Amino acid sequence: MPRKHTCPVCGKTFSSKSAEYEHFNREHVGKLDKDGLEYAVSVCILPWKMFRDCERVTKEAFEYAVSLGVSPEELLRVCRDNGTELLFDVEAWMREHRGQATLEAWVVG
């Protein structure tokens, strides 16, 4: 029976290591989503480090990190400092979660 190869992020199975590798690079490299962040946390990687090391971040990953107790201000600072693109309207998200405060009023320092 052929060995199954499982993506460590989403759990999809593949018949070859090369197919798994291609899937991982196409679907997960550089883009942080909730599943990827959950996996990182499960192997003891701090959420803010994932935001630092990824090129793009989804809204769901951002919200999940906040639900884990990471401050949105810190996540936003890490993203800005490292050129990480947020794949959602962060200003609208901040207003929604802080009443009508502007982004500048929310972000500390």
N, CA and C of each residue as an Amber inpcrd file, in Angstrom:
protein
   327
   0.8410000  -1.1710000   0.0000000   0.0000000   0.0000000   0.0000000
   0.8930000   1.2440000   0.0000000   0.6490000   2.1990000  -0.9220000
   1.4920000   3.4010000  -0.9880000   1.3170000   4.2750000   0.2500000
   2.3960000   4.9160000   0.6100000   2.3840000   5.8030000   1.7770000
   1.6490000   7.0910000   1.4420000   0.8420000   7.5680000   2.3740000
   0.1370000   8.8370000   2.2140000   0.9730000   9.9490000   2.8410000
   1.0050000  11.0880000   2.1900000   1.7190000  12.2580000   2.6920000
   0.6730000  13.3020000   3.0530000   0.7580000  13.8240000   4.2590000
  -0.2530000  14.7440000   4.7680000   0.3220000  16.1330000   4.9360000
  -0.4120000  17.1240000   4.4450000  -0.0140000  18.5220000   4.6310000
  -0.0930000  18.8530000   6.1200000   0.9540000  19.3950000   6.7090000
   0.9340000  19.7010000   8.1380000   0.0230000  20.8650000   8.4920000
  -0.3870000  21.6460000   7.5180000  -1.2180000  22.8150000   7.7980000
  -2.7070000  22.4840000   7.7040000  -3.1250000  21.8980000   6.5820000
  -4.5600000  21.6930000   6.3670000  -4.9970000  20.2390000   6.4610000
  -4.0510000  19.3070000   6.5130000  -4.3940000  17.9080000   6.6750000
  -4.7600000  17.1630000   5.4010000  -4.7000000  17.8150000   4.2420000
  -4.9800000  17.1250000   2.9880000  -3.9120000  16.0670000   2.7580000
  -4.3240000  14.9380000   2.1470000  -3.3720000  13.8700000   1.8960000
  -3.0230000  13.7850000   0.4190000  -1.7990000  13.3420000   0.1670000
  -1.2650000  13.2490000  -1.1880000  -0.5520000  11.9160000  -1.3530000
  -0.4710000  11.4510000  -2.5930000   0.1590000  10.1610000  -2.8590000
   1.6780000  10.2550000  -2.9430000   2.2090000  11.4640000  -3.0780000
   3.6650000  11.6120000  -3.1420000   4.1110000  12.8310000  -2.3390000
   5.3460000  12.7760000  -1.9070000   5.9310000  13.9050000  -1.1660000
   6.0160000  15.1370000  -2.0630000   6.3040000  14.9500000  -3.3380000
   6.4170000  16.0960000  -4.2400000   5.0620000  16.7810000  -4.4330000
   3.9790000  16.0110000  -4.4840000   2.6460000  16.6070000  -4.6140000
   2.2930000  17.3980000  -3.3510000   2.6530000  16.8430000  -2.1920000
   2.4080000  17.5620000  -0.9420000   3.2180000  18.8590000  -0.9130000
   4.4730000  18.7910000  -1.3380000   5.3600000  19.9530000  -1.3480000
   4.8190000  21.0460000  -2.2740000   4.3780000  20.6600000  -3.4650000
   3.8000000  21.6320000  -4.4060000   2.5530000  22.2800000  -3.8210000
   1.6820000  21.4660000  -3.2100000   0.4740000  22.0060000  -2.5710000
   0.8520000  22.9920000  -1.4680000   1.7850000  22.6080000  -0.6090000
   2.1930000  23.4530000   0.5080000   2.7160000  24.7930000   0.0080000
   3.5810000  24.7760000  -0.9860000   4.1360000  26.0160000  -1.5360000
   3.0580000  26.8800000  -2.1870000   2.1420000  26.2640000  -2.9090000
   1.1020000  27.0040000  -3.6210000   0.0520000  27.5790000  -2.6680000
  -0.3470000  26.7970000  -1.6690000  -1.4620000  27.1910000  -0.8170000
  -1.0700000  27.8600000   0.5000000   0.1050000  27.5570000   1.0130000
   0.4020000  27.9990000   2.3780000   1.6190000  28.9010000   2.5390000
   2.6010000  28.7830000   1.6950000   3.8280000  29.5580000   1.8850000
   3.5420000  31.0400000   1.6750000   3.9400000  31.8090000   2.6460000
   3.7890000  33.2520000   2.5510000   2.4320000  33.7770000   2.9670000
   1.4280000  32.9100000   3.0730000   0.0750000  33.3530000   3.4340000
  -0.3070000  32.7020000   4.7500000  -0.5990000  33.5180000   5.7350000
  -0.9940000  33.0010000   7.0420000  -2.5100000  33.0470000   7.1420000
  -3.1270000  31.8780000   7.2850000  -4.5640000  31.8160000   7.5220000
  -4.7950000  31.2000000   8.9030000  -6.0510000  31.0540000   9.2910000
  -6.3500000  30.5500000  10.6320000  -5.7920000  29.1430000  10.8390000
  -5.9410000  28.2700000   9.8380000  -5.4250000  26.9030000   9.9770000
  -3.9160000  26.9000000  10.1930000  -3.2160000  27.7230000   9.4340000
  -1.7680000  27.8020000   9.5840000  -1.3600000  28.3270000  10.9460000
  -2.0990000  29.3160000  11.4310000  -1.7830000  29.8750000  12.7460000
  -2.0970000  28.8620000  13.8420000  -3.2110000  28.1450000  13.7130000
  -3.5370000  27.1020000  14.7000000  -2.4390000  26.0490000  14.7430000
  -1.9530000  25.6560000  13.5710000  -0.8680000  24.6690000  13.5210000
   0.3890000  25.2290000  14.1890000   0.7460000  26.4540000  13.8870000
   1.9410000  27.0630000  14.4730000   1.8390000  27.0990000  15.9940000
   0.6740000  27.4990000  16.5020000   0.4750000  27.5620000  17.9460000
   0.5670000  26.1550000  18.5450000   0.0570000  25.1490000  17.8210000
   0.0950000  23.7710000  18.3340000   1.5190000  23.2400000  18.4600000
   2.4430000  23.7940000  17.6930000   3.8480000  23.3770000  17.7990000
   4.6890000  24.4480000  18.5120000   4.0100000  25.2770000  19.2980000
   4.6410000  26.2510000  20.1950000   5.3660000  27.3980000  19.4990000
   4.8770000  27.8190000  18.3430000   5.4040000  29.0250000  17.7060000
   4.5040000  30.1760000  18.1300000   5.0840000  31.2400000  18.6220000
   4.3010000  32.3830000  19.0750000   3.5900000  33.0440000  17.8890000
   2.3020000  33.4000000  18.0510000   1.5440000  33.9770000  16.9300000
   2.2060000  35.1900000  16.2930000   2.7420000  36.1060000  17.0940000
   3.3220000  37.3140000  16.4940000   4.5180000  36.9780000  15.6060000
   5.2260000  35.8650000  15.8960000   6.3390000  35.4720000  15.0400000
   5.8470000  35.0430000  13.6650000   4.6850000  34.4040000  13.6170000
   4.1100000  34.0090000  12.3360000   3.7390000  35.2490000  11.5210000
   3.2330000  36.2810000  12.1820000   2.8910000  37.5200000  11.4800000
   4.1480000  38.1880000  10.9360000   5.2310000  38.0470000  11.6420000
   6.5060000  38.6240000  11.2010000   7.0550000  37.8930000   9.9810000
   6.8760000  36.5820000   9.9310000   7.5320000  35.7620000   8.9220000
   6.7050000  35.5030000   7.6670000   5.4250000  35.8630000   7.6600000
   4.5860000  35.6250000   6.4840000   4.4570000  36.9010000   5.6570000
   4.1850000  36.7340000   4.3830000   4.0290000  37.8710000   3.4810000
   2.6250000  38.4690000   3.5510000   1.6140000  37.5920000   3.7360000
   0.2180000  38.0350000   3.7290000  -0.5190000  37.3590000   4.8740000
  -1.4900000  38.0830000   5.4600000  -2.2490000  37.5580000   6.5960000
  -3.7410000  37.7540000   6.3380000  -4.5280000  36.7030000   6.5930000
  -5.9770000  36.8030000   6.4200000  -6.6270000  37.4110000   7.6580000
  -7.8440000  37.8720000   7.4750000  -8.6230000  38.4360000   8.5790000
  -8.8430000  37.3860000   9.6680000  -9.1270000  36.1500000   9.2620000
  -9.3880000  35.0830000  10.2270000  -8.1670000  34.8070000  11.1000000
  -6.9680000  34.8410000  10.5110000  -5.7460000  34.6270000  11.2890000
  -5.5400000  35.7700000  12.2770000  -5.7860000  36.9980000  11.8220000
  -5.6530000  38.1720000  12.6870000  -6.6060000  38.0390000  13.8750000
  -7.8790000  37.7090000  13.5990000  -8.8720000  37.5830000  14.6610000
  -8.5410000  36.4360000  15.6070000  -8.0290000  35.3390000  15.0690000
  -7.6540000  34.2050000  15.9080000  -6.5100000  34.5850000  16.8460000
  -5.5170000  35.2900000  16.3420000  -4.3950000  35.7140000  17.1850000
  -4.8930000  36.6380000  18.2970000  -5.8230000  37.5360000  17.9650000
  -6.3930000  38.4320000  18.9780000  -7.1550000  37.6050000  20.0210000
  -7.8790000  36.5720000  19.5750000  -8.6290000  35.7320000  20.5190000
  -7.6990000  34.9660000  21.4560000  -6.4420000  34.7650000  21.0440000
  -5.4480000  34.1040000  21.8950000  -4.8140000  35.0590000  22.8960000
  -5.1690000  36.3350000  22.7900000  -4.6640000  37.3160000  23.7400000
  -3.5590000  38.2100000  23.2140000  -3.2150000  38.0680000  21.9360000
  -2.2120000  38.9470000  21.3480000  -2.8870000  40.2720000  21.0310000
  -2.2680000  41.3630000  21.4050000  -2.9100000  42.6580000  21.1770000
  -2.9230000  43.0010000  19.6910000  -4.0560000  43.5250000  19.2050000
  -4.1210000  43.9280000  17.7990000  -3.0930000  44.9980000  17.4680000
  -2.7890000  45.8530000  18.4410000  -1.7900000  46.8870000  18.2310000
  -0.4280000  46.2740000  17.9290000  -0.0680000  45.2340000  18.7060000
   1.2190000  44.5680000  18.5060000   1.2580000  43.8670000  17.1500000
   0.1590000  43.1910000  16.7830000   0.1130000  42.5230000  15.4800000
   0.2660000  43.5220000  14.3450000  -0.4340000  44.6230000  14.4530000
  -0.3660000  45.6400000  13.4160000   1.0420000  46.2310000  13.3340000
   1.6690000  46.4650000  14.4720000   3.0340000  46.9880000  14.4890000
   3.9970000  46.0000000  13.8340000   3.8650000  44.7230000  14.1870000
   4.7340000  43.6950000  13.6040000   4.5430000  43.6440000  12.0870000
   3.2870000  43.7030000  11.6490000   3.0110000  43.6710000  10.2050000
   3.6280000  44.8760000   9.5050000   3.4510000  46.0450000  10.0730000
   4.0060000  47.2600000   9.4580000   5.5290000  47.2440000   9.4400000
   6.1320000  46.8060000  10.5440000   7.5930000  46.7810000  10.6370000
   8.2220000  45.8020000   9.6550000   7.4900000  44.7370000   9.3050000
   8.0510000  43.6820000   8.4560000   7.4680000  43.6490000   7.0600000
   6.6240000  44.6200000   6.7290000   6.0510000  44.6810000   5.3900000
   5.0290000  43.5870000   5.1030000   4.4200000  43.0430000   6.1480000
   3.4150000  42.0020000   5.9900000   2.1000000  42.6330000   5.5440000
   1.5290000  42.1010000   4.4790000   0.2810000  42.6240000   3.9370000
  -0.9080000  41.9810000   4.6450000  -1.8360000  42.8080000   5.1240000
  -3.0730000  42.3100000   5.7090000  -4.1060000  42.2080000   4.5960000
  -4.6920000  41.0210000   4.4010000  -5.6130000  40.7690000   3.2990000
  -7.0520000  41.1440000   3.6430000  -7.2040000  42.2340000   4.3720000
  -8.5270000  42.7560000   4.7030000  -8.3610000  44.2250000   5.0540000
  -9.4750000  44.9150000   5.1600000  -9.4470000  46.3430000   5.4840000
  -9.2380000  46.4960000   6.9850000  -7.9920000  46.6770000   7.3820000
  -7.6510000  46.7370000   8.7990000  -8.2760000  47.9590000   9.4670000
  -8.3930000  49.0630000   8.7520000  -9.0150000  50.2630000   9.3400000
 -10.4720000  49.9940000   9.7080000 -11.2090000  49.3410000   8.8060000
 -12.6150000  49.0100000   9.0810000 -12.7080000  48.0290000  10.2450000
 -11.7990000  47.0650000  10.2870000 -11.8080000  46.0900000  11.3810000
 -11.5590000  46.7850000  12.7110000 -10.6090000  47.7000000  12.7430000
 -10.3010000  48.4310000  13.9750000 -11.5010000  49.2670000  14.4290000
 -12.1320000  49.9710000  13.4740000 -13.3090000  50.7840000  13.8340000
 -14.4270000  49.9090000  14.3760000 -14.6360000  48.7740000  13.7560000
 -15.6950000  47.8540000  14.1790000 -15.4650000  47.3630000  15.6060000
 -14.2080000  47.1620000  15.9630000 -13.8860000  46.6210000  17.2790000
 -13.5260000  47.6880000  18.3070000 -13.4860000  48.9210000  17.8910000
 -13.1800000  50.0220000  18.8040000 -14.1600000  51.1740000  18.6440000
 -15.3860000  50.8810000  18.2890000 -16.3500000  51.9540000  18.0630000
 -15.9550000  52.7450000  16.8400000 -15.9390000  54.0420000  16.9570000
 -15.5940000  54.9040000  15.8270000 -14.2010000  55.4950000  15.9340000
 -13.3660000  54.9210000  16.7900000 -11.9940000  55.4360000  16.9400000
 -11.2310000  55.2650000  15.6430000 -10.3890000  56.2200000  15.3620000
  -9.5410000  56.1170000  14.1640000  -8.4290000  55.1280000  14.4250000
  -7.8030000  54.6630000  13.3910000  -6.6930000  53.7360000  13.5310000
  -5.5610000  54.3720000  14.3330000  -5.3140000  55.6460000  14.1040000
  -4.2410000  56.3250000  14.8370000  -4.5370000  56.3640000  16.3360000
  -5.8120000  56.4880000  16.7120000  -6.1670000  56.5200000  18.1260000
  -5.9660000  55.1520000  18.7650000  -6.1470000  54.0730000  17.9790000
  -5.9940000  52.7340000  18.5240000  -4.5320000  52.3430000  18.6760000
  -3.7450000  52.6030000  17.6620000  -2.3550000  52.1480000  17.6580000
  -1.5440000  52.9780000  18.6440000  -0.8820000  52.2920000  19.5300000
  -0.0680000  52.9580000  20.5500000   1.3350000  53.1500000  20.0160000
   1.8520000  54.3730000  20.1520000   3.2300000  54.6620000  19.7760000
   3.4570000  54.4740000  18.3330000
